Amino acid sequence: KDIFKESFDAVFEHLANNGRGGAKVSEEDLRSLLFGDFLRPDLEVEERFYEEVK
């Protein structure tokens, strides 16, 4: 919270309660997160970007 100025639950509240929000984020809620590497290596470093996948 000191660095990002947001609490963990505030950042991930859209995942809480099985995607319905309004509750404390549980370990089970976090299972819906998807992490991946969508980098396009053919782009220059300054042109590379990432987007949240929904």
N, C-alpha and C positions, 0 to 999 in steps of 0.2 A: 504494500500500500504506500510505503514511503517513496518509492521510485515512480510507480505508475499512477499514483494519486487516486486509485480506485481499488475497492476491495475485490477479492476474488469472486464473491457472490454477486457483486454488482456487474462485473464484466461478463459473467456467464449466466446471468439470471434468465436469459432467453432459453437456456437449456433446462432449467429447473422444472421439477414436477412433470417430467417426461415431455418437455417442450412446451408446456402450458404456462410456465413462469409462475411467479408468486410464491415461491418457496425457496428454501435453502438448497443449494446445488449438492447433489449426492454423487457418489462414485458411479452409480448406475447411470445418472444423467450424463456424465462425462463420456460414457461409451458411445454417445452419438456424435462425438467429434471425429472428424476425419482429417488426418494429417497426410500430406503428400508433397512431393517435389514436382512442381509444375513449371520448373525453370525451362526456358528455351535457350539452350546453349549456343544457338546460332546468333543471338543478339549480343550487342556490346553490353558491358557491365552497366553503364548508365541507362540503358534502354530496358533492362530487365525489370519485371514487376510481378507481383503476386496478387491474387484476388481471393477473397473468401468464397469458398464453395458452399452453396446452399442447396 
